[in-house]
Amino acid sequence: MRARQHREAAQSGDTRLSDEAKPRSGTLRMSTFITLLGASVLLLLLAKASTPSIHVLTGQLPRPVGAVSALTLAATTTAHTTPMPAAAFTATEAPRTADPPIAVATAAPAATTTARPARVALIMLVVGSRFPSWWPFLVASYERNAPTYTLIVVHTSALSAEDSGLPSKGRNVRYEYVPLSALQARFVQKLGATPARVEAKFASAKGLSDLKPFYGHVFEELLDERTYTHWGWADWDLLLGDLSAVVPERSLWEYDALTFPGATLGFAWAGQLSILRNDAPGRALYTVVPNHLELGFKTGAGEQRQSGWEERVLLRETLRHRPSYAILFHMAAQFDYKAQWLTWVPFDHFWHEGKVWRCAKQPLTRPGRPPLLVQNATRWLADVRQVIEDPHGFERRTDGRVCIRWDLESSPWRCCPQGTGVHYAWKDGKLTPILTGFINASASVRAALAAAARLANVVTRERSYDVCHEGAFFHAGLTPKGSRLAPSCAHGTWALQDDIGRFSGALALLQEDCSAMAASKRPREDSSDVRLVT
C-alpha cells in the first residue's frame, strides 16, 4: 500500500506526500499511534479554519486526469443513468504545510433565500439615426428573458416601425427617447464634465463604450430600486440566450457584481455585459478611478478614440479600493467568434427556442492551441495558484502554459490561465477558481439543429455535432440574410453564422413557430442533458 502511494506521489510531484508514504523502520505502539493521529486531525482542522481555500466545482472531464494523489475526484452515488451533473462531483486535497490548501470539498452553492425576485435592468445607449439591421432578432431574444431581465434602450432618434422589432416592441424592452443635445446635457450635469468634452466624446462613435460605467448614475432615474434589484450595461450586438439557465438567480445575490468576459478577454469588466447591484455604491462604482472623467471622455483619432478604461482600469481600481466588493468573472457565458480564433476548433452557433448553442465535433482541442476546456484540473489549479502568488514567474514559463491577455496593469494576476468553461470568484479578498463546464444539449436537439440548417440550405462548418454547449448570449453583430430578415415572434431557430470579426457574419432564420405565442405560458423544452465538462 505504501509503495503504491509512493509511486503515485512521485508521479504527481507532491514531495510532501511522497515523504510521508516512504516505508518507516520500526513500529509504533498503538497508544502512541492513536495520540499522533488525534493530533494530526486537530492540526488539520485548525489549518482549514485559518487558511484561505480555492474551490473547485468539477464535472465529467474530457479525458482522465491521470495520477492525482493531491487532488482526488470522487463521484457520489446517483440513481440517474445519464452522466452525473457537476454537483455530484467533489474535489478534495490533503492539507499542505508550506502552501495554503488549494481545494476543499465543494458542491453547487445553496440557493440564497431573498425577500424578492431578482429584476435586472440592462442599459443600452443607441446614438444615431437608425437601429442596426439585427434589431428585431435582438428584441426577440430579450422577449424570452422576461420578466427577470429588462432592456432599457436610451436612443437619440425617433423610432420607426422596423426599429421597434416585434409588433409588441417586446414586453421587456423599454425605449427612452432622449434627443442628442439633452443627452449630452445630462452627462454634463450628472458627472461635472465640460460641455466641450462631452460633445467631443459623442462625436467619437466607437469611443462611446467608455461611457458604460457612468450609466448607473447618469440614468439613475430609470433605475427605481423598488422595481430593479440590479442594473448593468449591454452591447447593442448581443443576442440573448436563456440567461437564467446559465446564470442562476442565486449568483446575482451572492455577488456584488457579475461580469461575462469572452474567450480572449481574461480578467476584466466585460464591456459586452456586466451586472451590478442596483444600489448607490453599485451605480457609483466608477468613482474608484480618480481620473474617471479623463479616461471616460478620452477622444482622438483611430483607436485613440477609446481608452477602454471600463474593462481593465476600472477592475484594477475596484480591487484596490474596494477589496471586499465581491465579483464573479463568469467565463462560460459569452459565445462569439473569438473562441474559434483562440482554439482553431470549428464551431457552429444557433439560437433555438430562447437558448444559444455552440456546436462542434470532438475533439475540442487542436495541437499547439489553448484548449476550450480545462484538460487537467490539477495543472489548472497549480497555474491559478501561481498567477496569484507569482504572476511574473508564470509569464516567464516556457512549458506551454496558457496566458490570456498578459497585462501588467489589469489586475494583480496579470493574466488568466483558462478563459472558457470556468469561473473565477473574487470574494473576501481571495480569488477562487471554479471549474463549471457547460450545459450540453441532448442528442435530439443536436440532430434537430443540424437538420434545420440543412433544410434551409445554410452552409455550416460541420454536418453533425457531438456536443452543443449552452451559452448565455452571442456577441457578434450579424447581418440578416435570406428571405426572412426579421422574426415574427420569439419562437424558432436561427443560424448565427459568425465570421472572423465583429459585424461581418450573417444571421439566417431557419424555422419559426409563432403558434406558441397564443399560449399564455409555453412549457420549457427539455433540451439539455446535464452540466458537463465535454
RODO-2510 file (C-alpha; in nm, 4 decimals, decimal comma):
residues 534
     n   res          X          Y          Z
     1     m     0,0000     0,0000     0,0000
     2     r     0,2762     0,2458     0,0955
     3     a     0,4713     0,1547    -0,2160
     4     r     0,1722     0,2418    -0,4354
     5     q     0,1248     0,5715    -0,2510
     6     h     0,4927     0,6460    -0,3022
     7     r     0,4680     0,5842    -0,6781
     8     e     0,1528     0,7997    -0,7124
     9     a     0,3038     1,0819    -0,5109
    10     a     0,6173     1,0812    -0,7213
    11     q     0,4098     1,0960    -1,0407
    12     s     0,2061     1,3908    -0,9121
    13     g     0,5100     1,5851    -0,7937
    14     d     0,3791     1,6057    -0,4377
    15     t     0,7041     1,5580    -0,2441
    16     r     0,5308     1,6039     0,0900
    17     l     0,3056     1,3055     0,0326
    18     s     0,5957     1,1142    -0,1157
    19     d     0,8000     1,1587     0,2010
    20     e     0,5087     1,0567     0,4199
    21     a     0,4467     0,7479     0,2099
    22     k     0,8034     0,6156     0,2439
    23     p     0,8361     0,2916     0,4429
    24     r     0,9466     0,3589     0,8010
    25     s     1,1684     0,1391     1,0136
    26     g     1,0414     0,0048     1,3418
    27     t     0,6869     0,0081     1,4739
    28     l     0,4798     0,2350     1,6872
    29     r     0,2868     0,1320     1,9896
    30     m    -0,0896     0,1548     1,9419
    31     s    -0,1376     0,4234     2,2073
    32     t     0,1321     0,6416     2,0524
    33     f    -0,0222     0,5942     1,7091
    34     i    -0,3686     0,6988     1,8335
    35     t    -0,2199     1,0051     2,0055
    36     l    -0,0373     1,1134     1,6906
    37     l    -0,3464     1,0515     1,4790
    38     g    -0,5606     1,2686     1,7064
    39     a    -0,3034     1,5465     1,6993
    40     s    -0,2879     1,5318     1,3213
    41     v    -0,6644     1,5636     1,2920
    42     l    -0,6622     1,8623     1,5284
    43     l    -0,3882     2,0345     1,3287
    44     l    -0,5766     1,9668     1,0066
    45     l    -0,8941     2,1276     1,1429
    46     l    -0,7010     2,4305     1,2646
    47     a    -0,5288     2,4679     0,9283
    48     k    -0,8568     2,4545     0,7394
    49     a    -1,0063     2,7172     0,9688
    50     s    -0,7154     2,9601     0,9379
    51     t    -0,6118     2,9424     0,5724
    52     p    -0,7968     3,0556     0,2595
    53     s    -0,9084     2,7937     0,0112
    54     i    -0,9581     2,7665    -0,3608
    55     h    -1,2763     2,5817    -0,4507
    56     v    -1,3327     2,3598    -0,7492
    57     l    -1,6699     2,2544    -0,8830
    58     t    -1,5832     1,9726    -1,1187
    59     g    -1,7857     1,7766    -1,3660
    60     q    -1,7091     1,4997    -1,6124
    61     l    -1,3648     1,5708    -1,7571
    62     p    -1,2957     1,5274    -2,1295
    63     r    -1,0286     1,2709    -2,0541
    64     p    -0,8826     1,1056    -1,7424
    65     v    -0,6875     1,3461    -1,5293
    66     g    -0,4225     1,0849    -1,4567
    67     a    -0,2407     1,0228    -1,1297
    68     v    -0,3629     1,2922    -0,8907
    69     s    -0,2746     1,1928    -0,5387
    70     a    -0,3084     1,5528    -0,4195
    71     l    -0,6384     1,6173    -0,5996
    72     t    -0,8955     1,3412    -0,5608
    73     l    -1,2059     1,3364    -0,7808
    74     a    -1,4877     1,1341    -0,6276
    75     a    -1,8387     1,0758    -0,7624
    76     t    -2,1328     1,0353    -0,5283
    77     t    -2,3882     0,7654    -0,5920
    78     t    -2,6896     0,8598    -0,8018
    79     a    -2,9931     0,6870    -0,9430
    80     h    -2,9570     0,8558    -1,2820
    81     t    -2,8282     0,6571    -1,5776
    82     t    -2,7087     0,9680    -1,7624
    83     p    -2,3683     1,1211    -1,6762
    84     m    -2,3817     1,2821    -1,3371
    85     p    -2,4082     1,6617    -1,3073
    86     a    -2,1211     1,8679    -1,1810
    87     a    -2,2723     1,8986    -0,8361
    88     a    -2,2330     1,5222    -0,7953
    89     f    -1,8553     1,5524    -0,8057
    90     t    -1,6268     1,6925    -0,5384
    91     a    -1,2647     1,7912    -0,5304
    92     t    -1,0531     1,7487    -0,2220
    93     e    -0,6883     1,7886    -0,1399
    94     a    -0,4769     1,6944     0,1565
    95     p    -0,3592     1,9990     0,3582
    96     r    -0,0112     2,1340     0,2882
    97     t     0,2294     2,2692     0,5458
    98     a     0,4163     2,5147     0,3210
    99     d     0,1325     2,6288     0,0946
   100     p    -0,2298     2,7266     0,1570
   101     p    -0,4653     2,4394     0,0677
   102     i    -0,5853     2,4635    -0,2899
   103     a    -0,9152     2,2821    -0,2634
   104     v    -1,1719     2,1540    -0,0212
   105     a    -1,4837     1,9502    -0,0824
   106     t    -1,7368     2,1635    -0,2660
   107     a    -2,0738     2,1351    -0,4344
   108     a    -2,3097     2,3708    -0,6102
   109     p    -2,3782     2,6734    -0,3855
   110     a    -2,7015     2,6544    -0,1944
   111     a    -2,9809     2,8761    -0,3169
   112     t    -2,9897     3,2116    -0,1413
   113     t    -3,3226     3,2997     0,0167
   114     t    -3,4287     3,6522    -0,0755
   115     a    -3,7361     3,8559     0,0016
   116     r    -3,7944     3,9438    -0,3637
   117     p    -3,7112     3,8011    -0,7056
   118     a    -3,4210     3,9490    -0,8962
   119     r    -3,5092     4,2068    -1,1617
   120     v    -3,2228     4,3276    -1,3791
   121     a    -3,2279     4,6447    -1,5897
   122     l    -2,9690     4,6414    -1,8675
   123     i    -2,8978     4,9839    -2,0170
   124     m    -2,8029     5,0274    -2,3802
   125     l    -2,7155     5,3588    -2,5462
   126     v    -2,8026     5,3906    -2,9163
   127     v    -2,6779     5,7143    -3,0712
   128     g    -2,7593     5,7771    -3,4358
   129     s    -3,0428     5,7874    -3,6838
   130     r    -3,1041     5,4131    -3,7272
   131     f    -3,1055     5,0945    -3,5272
   132     p    -2,8934     4,8010    -3,6560
   133     s    -3,0353     4,5502    -3,9039
   134     w    -3,0403     4,2685    -3,6481
   135     w    -3,2546     4,4671    -3,4036
   136     p    -3,5757     4,2581    -3,4421
   137     f    -3,3781     3,9441    -3,3546
   138     l    -3,2280     4,1185    -3,0522
   139     v    -3,5735     4,2185    -2,9287
   140     a    -3,6997     3,8618    -2,9723
   141     s    -3,4085     3,7277    -2,7688
   142     y    -3,4880     3,9649    -2,4818
   143     e    -3,8532     3,8648    -2,5060
   144     r    -3,7601     3,5171    -2,3879
   145     n    -3,5873     3,6541    -2,0761
   146     a    -3,8882     3,8312    -1,9251
   147     p    -3,9544     3,9168    -1,6507
   148     t    -3,6097     3,8814    -1,4903
   149     y    -3,4231     4,0910    -1,7486
   150     t    -3,5402     4,4203    -1,8994
   151     l    -3,3525     4,6127    -2,1668
   152     i    -3,3710     4,9917    -2,1334
   153     v    -3,2774     5,1479    -2,4672
   154     v    -3,1750     5,5136    -2,4413
   155     h    -3,1819     5,6379    -2,8024
   156     t    -3,1359     5,9741    -2,9694
   157     s    -3,3645     5,9326    -3,2714
   158     a    -3,7343     5,8675    -3,3022
   159     l    -3,8240     5,5011    -3,3512
   160     s    -3,9534     5,3710    -3,6803
   161     a    -4,1798     5,0667    -3,7068
   162     e    -3,8940     4,8421    -3,8180
   163     d    -3,6629     4,9695    -3,5449
   164     s    -3,9008     4,8601    -3,2703
   165     g    -3,8584     4,4919    -3,3554
   166     l    -4,1613     4,2818    -3,2732
   167     p    -4,5086     4,4337    -3,3154
   168     s    -4,5351     4,4489    -2,9353
   169     k    -4,1866     4,6062    -2,9172
   170     g    -4,1013     4,3288    -2,6724
   171     r    -4,2658     4,3022    -2,3336
   172     n    -3,9351     4,3721    -2,1598
   173     v    -3,7698     4,6153    -2,3995
   174     r    -3,8216     4,9714    -2,2784
   175     y    -3,7408     5,2658    -2,5042
   176     e    -3,6349     5,6054    -2,3673
   177     y    -3,6057     5,8729    -2,6330
   178     v    -3,3611     6,1499    -2,5393
   179     p    -3,2525     6,3993    -2,8082
   180     l    -2,8764     6,4175    -2,8506
   181     s    -2,8457     6,7688    -2,7072
   182     a    -3,0448     6,6707    -2,3976
   183     l    -2,8409     6,3517    -2,3573
   184     q    -2,5151     6,5443    -2,3667
   185     a    -2,6521     6,7953    -2,1172
   186     r    -2,7392     6,5075    -1,8836
   187     f    -2,3788     6,3802    -1,8840
   188     v    -2,2567     6,7341    -1,8140
   189     q    -2,4988     6,7815    -1,5263
   190     k    -2,4582     6,4371    -1,3658
   191     l    -2,0824     6,3990    -1,3971
   192     g    -1,9499     6,7529    -1,3957
   193     a    -1,7725     6,7114    -1,7297
   194     t    -1,7336     7,0157    -1,9522
   195     p    -1,9788     7,0551    -2,2440
   196     a    -1,6906     7,0605    -2,4933
   197     r    -1,5502     6,7332    -2,3604
   198     v    -1,8898     6,5604    -2,3686
   199     e    -1,9703     6,6844    -2,7196
   200     a    -1,6340     6,5622    -2,8495
   201     k    -1,6887     6,2202    -2,6946
   202     f    -2,0309     6,1751    -2,8526
   203     a    -1,8762     6,2528    -3,1891
   204     s    -1,6232     5,9699    -3,1488
   205     a    -1,8601     5,6804    -3,2319
   206     k    -1,6735     5,3728    -3,1035
   207     g    -1,5414     5,5685    -2,8083
   208     l    -1,8899     5,5713    -2,6549
   209     s    -1,8086     5,2355    -2,4967
   210     d    -1,6056     5,4295    -2,2410
   211     l    -1,9276     5,5756    -2,1018
   212     k    -2,0798     5,2456    -1,9799
   213     p    -1,9655     5,2666    -1,6150
   214     f    -2,1411     5,6051    -1,5907
   215     y    -2,4830     5,4691    -1,6931
   216     g    -2,5928     5,3741    -1,3420
   217     h    -2,5525     5,7299    -1,2145
   218     v    -2,6403     5,9230    -1,5306
   219     f    -2,9652     5,7271    -1,5788
   220     e    -3,0453     5,6552    -1,2155
   221     e    -3,3975     5,7938    -1,2607
   222     l    -3,4660     5,4939    -1,4857
   223     l    -3,3382     5,2503    -1,2217
   224     d    -3,6004     5,2674    -0,9491
   225     e    -3,4748     5,0431    -0,6684
   226     r    -3,8339     4,9421    -0,5962
   227     t    -3,8524     4,7887    -0,9444
   228     y    -3,4993     4,6740    -1,0237
   229     t    -3,2687     4,4879    -0,7883
   230     h    -2,9736     4,5011    -1,0300
   231     w    -2,8533     4,7130    -1,3181
   232     g    -2,5920     4,6665    -1,5857
   233     w    -2,4739     4,7596    -1,9324
   234     a    -2,5134     4,5592    -2,2527
   235     d    -2,3708     4,5932    -2,6023
   236     w    -2,6100     4,6506    -2,8886
   237     d    -2,4865     4,3459    -3,0800
   238     l    -2,5836     4,0796    -2,8247
   239     l    -2,8434     3,8099    -2,8841
   240     l    -2,9515     3,6679    -2,5509
   241     g    -2,9960     3,3010    -2,4781
   242     d    -3,1582     3,1711    -2,1601
   243     l    -2,9710     3,3886    -1,9110
   244     s    -3,1406     3,2371    -1,6083
   245     a    -3,0358     2,8840    -1,7098
   246     v    -2,6688     2,9780    -1,7443
   247     v    -2,6610     3,2382    -1,4662
   248     p    -2,8723     3,1114    -1,1735
   249     e    -3,0509     3,3795    -0,9758
   250     r    -2,8591     3,2820    -0,6628
   251     s    -2,5408     3,4133    -0,8284
   252     l    -2,6969     3,7579    -0,8617
   253     w    -2,7476     3,7681    -0,4868
   254     e    -2,4206     3,6009    -0,3877
   255     y    -2,2007     3,8654    -0,5526
   256     d    -2,1995     4,2430    -0,5738
   257     a    -2,1333     4,2191    -0,9466
   258     l    -2,1119     3,9641    -1,2271
   259     t    -1,9185     4,0165    -1,5473
   260     f    -1,9016     3,7948    -1,8552
   261     p    -1,5687     3,8120    -2,0411
   262     g    -1,5263     3,6419    -2,3774
   263     a    -1,2703     3,3756    -2,4639
   264     t    -0,9811     3,6176    -2,5090
   265     l    -1,0584     3,8976    -2,2623
   266     g    -0,9271     3,7447    -1,9399
   267     f    -0,9714     3,9303    -1,6116
   268     a    -1,1668     4,2471    -1,6892
   269     w    -1,5048     4,4106    -1,6607
   270     a    -1,6701     4,2883    -1,9794
   271     g    -1,7943     4,5768    -2,1894
   272     q    -2,0346     4,3324    -2,3577
   273     l    -2,2344     4,2566    -2,0432
   274     s    -2,1803     4,3297    -1,6746
   275     i    -2,4384     4,3260    -1,3935
   276     l    -2,4153     4,5098    -1,0595
   277     r    -2,6354     4,5574    -0,7549
   278     n    -2,8784     4,8434    -0,8015
   279     d    -2,7748     5,0494    -0,5030
   280     a    -2,5819     5,3717    -0,4563
   281     p    -2,2375     5,2024    -0,4322
   282     g    -2,3077     4,9912    -0,7418
   283     r    -2,4243     5,2849    -0,9505
   284     a    -2,1215     5,4906    -0,8447
   285     l    -1,8560     5,2212    -0,8834
   286     y    -1,6769     5,4341    -1,1445
   287     t    -1,5674     5,6742    -0,8685
   288     v    -1,2982     5,4270    -0,7559
   289     v    -1,0954     5,5567    -1,0528
   290     p    -0,9680     5,9031    -0,9559
   291     n    -0,9346     6,0283    -1,3159
   292     h    -1,2567     5,8691    -1,4435
   293     l    -1,3604     6,1811    -1,6341
   294     e    -1,0292     6,1998    -1,8174
   295     l    -1,0464     5,8319    -1,9160
   296     g    -1,4202     5,8178    -1,9761
   297     f    -1,4185     6,1157    -2,2111
   298     k    -1,0954     6,0450    -2,3938
   299     t    -1,1018     6,1449    -2,7623
   300     g    -0,8645     6,1148    -3,0533
   301     a    -0,8188     5,9532    -3,3923
   302     g    -0,8476     5,5824    -3,4718
   303     e    -0,8031     5,3587    -3,1690
   304     q    -0,7255     5,6661    -2,9585
   305     r    -1,0976     5,7456    -2,9574
   306     q    -1,1447     5,4811    -2,6896
   307     s    -0,9480     5,4369    -2,3678
   308     g    -1,1051     5,1032    -2,2787
   309     w    -1,0845     5,2005    -1,9119
   310     e    -1,4179     5,0344    -1,8359
   311     e    -1,2579     4,6912    -1,8752
   312     r    -0,9136     4,6877    -1,7105
   313     v    -0,8504     5,0166    -1,5312
   314     l    -1,1880     5,0006    -1,3585
   315     l    -1,1174     4,6433    -1,2453
   316     r    -0,7723     4,7270    -1,1127
   317     e    -0,9027     5,0222    -0,9119
   318     t    -1,2062     4,8284    -0,7863
   319     l    -0,9799     4,5573    -0,6456
   320     r    -0,7514     4,8215    -0,4965
   321     h    -1,0085     5,0497    -0,3351
   322     r    -1,2963     4,8090    -0,2700
   323     p    -1,1289     4,4768    -0,1882
   324     s    -1,4457     4,3490    -0,0208
   325     y    -1,6507     4,4041    -0,3397
   326     a    -1,7493     4,0509    -0,4494
   327     i    -1,7143     3,9870    -0,8249
   328     l    -1,7878     3,6747    -1,0299
   329     f    -1,5904     3,6504    -1,3547
   330     h    -1,8276     3,4201    -1,5431
   331     m    -1,6270     3,2737    -1,8323
   332     a    -1,8837     3,0190    -1,9505
   333     a    -2,1495     3,2600    -2,0759
   334     q    -2,0313     3,4671    -2,3728
   335     f    -2,0113     3,2989    -2,7143
   336     d    -1,8518     3,4674    -3,0156
   337     y    -1,6081     3,4074    -3,2988
   338     k    -1,3070     3,4528    -3,0700
   339     a    -1,3334     3,1054    -2,9184
   340     q    -1,2768     2,9592    -3,2644
   341     w    -0,9920     3,2006    -3,3281
   342     l    -0,8339     3,1003    -2,9969
   343     t    -0,8717     2,7220    -3,0243
   344     w    -0,8967     2,6598    -3,4015
   345     v    -1,1931     2,4308    -3,3310
   346     p    -1,4713     2,4798    -3,5918
   347     f    -1,7942     2,5890    -3,4231
   348     d    -2,1494     2,6467    -3,5445
   349     h    -2,3792     2,8687    -3,3375
   350     f    -2,7575     2,8638    -3,3126
   351     w    -3,0380     3,0418    -3,1312
   352     h    -3,3082     2,7843    -3,0676
   353     e    -3,6241     2,8441    -2,8634
   354     g    -3,4618     3,1021    -2,6434
   355     k    -3,1290     2,9250    -2,5975
   356     v    -2,7879     2,9892    -2,7552
   357     w    -2,5867     2,6829    -2,8570
   358     r    -2,2260     2,6410    -2,9680
   359     c    -2,1950     2,3108    -3,1557
   360     a    -1,8897     2,1127    -3,2633
   361     k    -1,7402     1,7715    -3,3320
   362     q    -1,4991     1,6058    -3,0941
   363     p    -1,2149     1,6537    -3,0136
   364     l    -1,2382     2,0065    -2,8749
   365     t    -0,8622     2,0604    -2,8845
   366     r    -0,6087     2,1352    -3,1571
   367     p    -0,2312     2,0844    -3,1335
   368     g    -0,0471     2,3921    -3,0187
   369     r    -0,3621     2,5901    -2,9361
   370     p    -0,5167     2,6786    -2,5980
   371     p    -0,7866     2,4263    -2,5003
   372     l    -1,1546     2,5153    -2,4991
   373     l    -1,1982     2,3269    -2,1710
   374     v    -0,9733     2,2502    -1,8775
   375     q    -0,7832     1,9350    -1,9726
   376     n    -0,6109     1,8689    -1,6405
   377     a    -0,7717     2,0031    -1,3250
   378     t    -0,4597     1,9575    -1,1151
   379     r    -0,2416     2,1577    -1,3511
   380     w    -0,5029     2,4294    -1,3862
   381     l    -0,5234     2,4687    -1,0084
   382     a    -0,1456     2,4925    -0,9909
   383     d    -0,1477     2,7584    -1,2641
   384     v    -0,4102     2,9605    -1,0779
   385     r    -0,2056     2,9340    -0,7612
   386     q     0,0975     3,0699    -0,9444
   387     v    -0,0801     3,3671    -1,1046
   388     i    -0,1943     3,4590    -0,7537
   389     e     0,1436     3,4142    -0,5861
   390     d     0,3980     3,4730    -0,8656
   391     p     0,2403     3,6177    -1,1822
   392     h     0,5742     3,7221    -1,3291
   393     g     0,7102     3,3717    -1,2848
   394     f     0,4031     3,2348    -1,4578
   395     e     0,4533     3,4712    -1,7510
   396     r     0,8195     3,3632    -1,7882
   397     r     0,7379     2,9942    -1,8091
   398     t     0,8116     2,8199    -2,1400
   399     d     0,6297     2,4915    -2,0813
   400     g     0,3245     2,5690    -2,2919
   401     r     0,1271     2,7410    -2,0179
   402     v    -0,1799     2,9370    -2,1306
   403     c    -0,1874     3,3103    -2,0611
   404     i    -0,4967     3,5011    -2,1730
   405     r    -0,4262     3,8727    -2,2122
   406     w    -0,0976     3,9323    -2,0289
   407     d    -0,1346     4,2834    -1,8903
   408     l     0,0725     4,4327    -1,6113
   409     e    -0,1924     4,6923    -1,5338
   410     s    -0,5143     4,4929    -1,5462
   411     s    -0,5166     4,3098    -1,2138
   412     p    -0,2839     4,1547    -0,9554
   413     w    -0,2958     3,8271    -1,1529
   414     r    -0,1670     3,9768    -1,4801
   415     c    -0,3169     3,7026    -1,6982
   416     c    -0,5772     3,4269    -1,6980
   417     p    -0,4733     3,0580    -1,7216
   418     q    -0,8100     2,9490    -1,8715
   419     g    -1,0692     3,1755    -2,0329
   420     t    -1,3575     2,9398    -2,1232
   421     g    -1,5714     2,6943    -1,9275
   422     v    -1,4666     2,8291    -1,5873
   423     h    -1,5477     3,0962    -1,3330
   424     y    -1,3239     3,2982    -1,1054
   425     a    -1,4767     3,4450    -0,7913
   426     w    -1,3237     3,7427    -0,6128
   427     k    -1,4653     3,7377    -0,2631
   428     d    -1,3325     3,8333     0,0810
   429     g    -1,0034     3,9378    -0,0738
   430     k    -0,9393     3,5982    -0,2358
   431     l    -0,9536     3,4715    -0,5924
   432     t    -1,1328     3,1361    -0,6215
   433     p    -1,1262     2,9252    -0,9424
   434     i    -1,4453     2,7310    -1,0144
   435     l    -1,4493     2,4583    -1,2787
   436     t    -1,8022     2,4630    -1,4174
   437     g    -1,8114     2,3330    -1,7741
   438     f    -2,1188     2,3828    -1,9896
   439     i    -2,4729     2,2534    -2,0223
   440     n    -2,4726     2,0101    -2,3147
   441     a    -2,7713     1,9772    -2,5475
   442     s    -2,9467     1,6443    -2,5760
   443     a    -2,8785     1,4267    -2,8811
   444     s    -3,2234     1,5078    -3,0231
   445     v    -3,1613     1,8833    -3,0068
   446     r    -2,8163     1,8467    -3,1641
   447     a    -2,9680     1,6477    -3,4511
   448     a    -3,2546     1,8963    -3,4904
   449     l    -3,0178     2,1927    -3,5202
   450     a    -2,8101     2,0226    -3,7891
   451     a    -3,1249     1,9192    -3,9772
   452     a    -3,2749     2,2698    -3,9631
   453     a    -2,9614     2,4146    -4,1227
   454     r    -2,9628     2,1522    -4,3999
   455     l    -3,3327     2,2067    -4,4781
   456     a    -3,2742     2,5824    -4,5071
   457     n    -2,9680     2,5264    -4,7308
   458     v    -2,7489     2,7090    -4,4824
   459     v    -2,3826     2,6155    -4,5067
   460     t    -2,2356     2,5152    -4,1710
   461     r    -1,8840     2,4199    -4,0661
   462     e    -1,9958     2,0728    -3,9508
   463     r    -2,2752     1,8468    -4,0777
   464     s    -2,3453     1,6889    -3,7389
   465     y    -2,2471     1,7551    -3,3794
   466     d    -2,1074     1,5584    -3,0877
   467     v    -2,1646     1,8440    -2,8431
   468     c    -2,3661     2,1632    -2,8297
   469     h    -2,2756     2,3830    -2,5317
   470     e    -2,5243     2,6353    -2,3966
   471     g    -2,4202     2,9964    -2,3518
   472     a    -2,5941     3,2977    -2,2021
   473     f    -2,5572     3,5193    -2,5098
   474     f    -2,3933     3,5504    -2,8510
   475     h    -2,1809     3,8533    -2,9333
   476     a    -2,1004     3,9454    -3,2926
   477     g    -2,3399     4,1776    -3,4753
   478     l    -2,4789     3,9700    -3,7614
   479     t    -2,6490     4,0904    -4,0784
   480     p    -2,9769     3,9083    -4,1533
   481     k    -2,9658     3,7178    -4,4842
   482     g    -3,2165     3,5179    -4,6845
   483     s    -3,5864     3,5615    -4,7492
   484     r    -3,6755     3,6377    -4,3864
   485     l    -3,4926     3,9414    -4,2484
   486     a    -3,6825     3,9590    -3,9189
   487     p    -3,8614     3,7112    -3,6923
   488     s    -4,2359     3,7349    -3,6487
   489     c    -4,2188     3,6061    -3,2929
   490     a    -3,9773     3,4836    -3,0293
   491     h    -4,0132     3,1122    -3,1131
   492     g    -3,7942     2,9453    -3,3709
   493     t    -3,4404     2,8591    -3,4772
   494     w    -3,1722     3,0911    -3,6154
   495     a    -2,8267     3,0149    -3,7524
   496     l    -2,5684     3,2560    -3,6100
   497     q    -2,3042     3,2445    -3,8823
   498     d    -2,0131     3,4241    -3,7260
   499     d    -1,7044     3,5241    -3,9203
   500     i    -1,3556     3,6264    -3,8099
   501     g    -1,4523     3,9696    -3,6883
   502     r    -1,7481     4,1608    -3,5495
   503     f    -2,0217     4,2789    -3,7873
   504     s    -1,9001     4,0503    -4,0662
   505     g    -2,1216     3,7440    -4,0189
   506     a    -2,4750     3,6511    -4,1248
   507     l    -2,7955     3,5663    -3,9415
   508     a    -3,0388     3,3190    -4,1009
   509     l    -3,3907     3,2447    -3,9786
   510     l    -3,4194     2,8667    -4,0239
   511     q    -3,7674     2,7978    -3,8897
   512     e    -4,0373     2,9604    -3,6806
   513     d    -4,3416     2,8542    -3,4773
   514     c    -4,5499     3,1557    -3,3829
   515     s    -4,8467     2,9442    -3,2749
   516     a    -4,6752     2,9176    -2,9390
   517     m    -4,7447     3,2872    -2,8794
   518     a    -5,1130     3,2091    -2,8372
   519     a    -5,0419     3,0181    -2,5194
   520     s    -5,0120     3,2248    -2,2067
   521     k    -4,7195     3,0181    -2,0904
   522     r    -4,5124     2,7869    -2,3059
   523     p    -4,3681     2,4819    -2,1239
   524     r    -3,9913     2,4829    -2,1094
   525     e    -3,8343     2,2446    -2,3580
   526     d    -3,6294     1,9650    -2,2075
   527     s    -3,3395     2,0427    -2,4378
   528     s    -3,0395     1,9651    -2,2236
   529     d    -2,8847     1,6692    -2,0525
   530     v    -2,6734     1,7759    -1,7569
   531     r    -2,3943     2,0205    -1,6873
   532     l    -2,0881     1,8534    -1,8330
   533     v    -1,7289     1,9413    -1,8979
   534     t    -1,7305     1,7967    -2,2505
***
